[in-house]
Amino acid sequence: MSVAGTWDCVTKTPLGDQKGRLVIIPGETGTFSGSISGDLGSMPIKDGQVSGDTLTWKMKMTMPMPIDLDCAATVDGDAINGTVKAGMFGTMTLTGTRAA
């Protein structure tokens, strides 16, 4: 199954669970672009890489404070599970399901 599509995700953060909609758009071989949007705004995906069912990407959060995020996730059917490394806040869990 393709990693491309729209995913309803939850990231467990120090500010509580943050819901977001992750959009993955396939690019050249082994790459992708897209964004995640939620209550804190929208962040474009940078440096999206795909290897099989594993995704890695970066984002730059600006609200409530600027933080560089390093993300990794694995797609298994209609589920996505991964981590978001957020500087001094450590690593947070990301889970989600493919949007209908």
C-alpha positions as CSV (number, residue, x, y, z in Angstrom):
1,M,0.0,0.0,0.0
2,S,1.2,3.5,-0.8
3,V,2.4,5.8,1.9
4,A,0.8,8.7,0.0
5,G,-2.4,10.2,1.1
6,T,-4.1,12.0,4.0
7,W,-3.6,10.9,7.6
8,D,-5.4,11.9,10.8
9,C,-2.7,12.0,13.4
10,V,-2.2,12.7,17.1
11,T,1.2,13.7,18.5
12,K,1.7,13.3,22.3
13,T,3.3,16.6,23.3
14,P,4.1,18.4,26.6
15,L,1.1,20.6,25.7
16,G,-1.2,17.6,25.5
17,D,-2.3,15.6,22.5
18,Q,-2.1,17.6,19.3
19,K,-4.3,16.5,16.5
20,G,-3.2,17.2,12.9
21,R,-3.9,16.2,9.4
22,L,-0.8,15.0,7.6
23,V,-0.8,15.1,3.8
24,I,1.9,13.1,2.0
25,I,2.5,13.8,-1.7
26,P,4.9,11.5,-3.6
27,G,7.7,13.2,-5.4
28,E,10.7,12.0,-7.4
29,T,11.8,8.4,-6.6
30,G,12.2,8.1,-2.8
31,T,11.0,11.6,-1.9
32,F,7.8,13.2,-0.8
33,S,6.4,16.6,0.1
34,G,3.3,17.7,2.0
35,S,2.3,19.4,5.2
36,I,0.7,18.8,8.6
37,S,-2.0,21.2,9.8
38,G,-3.8,21.5,13.1
39,D,-4.7,23.8,16.0
40,L,-1.2,25.3,16.0
41,G,-1.3,26.1,12.3
42,S,0.3,24.4,9.3
43,M,3.9,23.3,8.7
44,P,5.3,22.2,5.3
45,I,7.3,19.0,5.1
46,K,11.0,19.5,4.2
47,D,13.4,16.8,3.0
48,G,10.8,14.1,2.9
49,Q,12.4,10.7,2.2
50,V,10.7,7.3,1.6
51,S,12.3,3.9,2.0
52,G,9.8,1.1,1.6
53,D,7.1,1.8,4.2
54,T,9.3,4.1,6.3
55,L,9.2,7.9,6.1
56,T,11.6,10.6,7.4
57,W,11.1,14.3,7.2
58,K,11.8,17.7,8.9
59,M,9.5,20.5,9.8
60,K,10.0,23.9,11.4
61,M,7.4,24.7,14.1
62,T,6.8,28.4,14.8
63,M,4.0,28.3,17.3
64,P,4.0,28.5,20.3
65,M,7.8,28.7,19.9
66,P,10.3,28.0,17.1
67,I,11.6,24.4,17.1
68,D,13.1,22.3,14.4
69,L,11.4,18.9,14.3
70,D,12.9,15.6,13.0
71,C,10.2,13.1,12.2
72,A,10.1,9.4,11.3
73,A,7.2,7.1,10.8
74,T,6.2,3.7,9.4
75,V,3.1,3.0,7.4
76,D,1.4,-0.3,8.0
77,G,-1.8,-0.5,5.9
78,D,-4.1,2.3,7.1
79,A,-2.0,3.0,10.2
80,I,1.0,5.3,10.7
81,N,3.2,5.2,13.8
82,G,6.4,7.2,14.5
83,T,8.3,9.8,16.5
84,V,8.8,13.5,16.4
85,K,12.1,14.8,17.9
86,A,11.6,18.3,19.2
87,G,14.9,19.7,20.5
88,M,14.9,20.2,24.3
89,F,11.4,18.7,24.5
90,G,12.7,15.2,23.5
91,T,11.0,12.6,21.4
92,M,7.2,12.5,21.1
93,T,5.0,9.7,19.8
94,L,3.0,10.2,16.6
95,T,0.1,7.8,15.7
96,G,-2.6,8.1,13.0
97,T,-4.9,6.5,10.6
98,R,-5.6,7.0,6.9
99,A,-8.4,9.5,6.4
100,A,-11.5,8.2,4.6
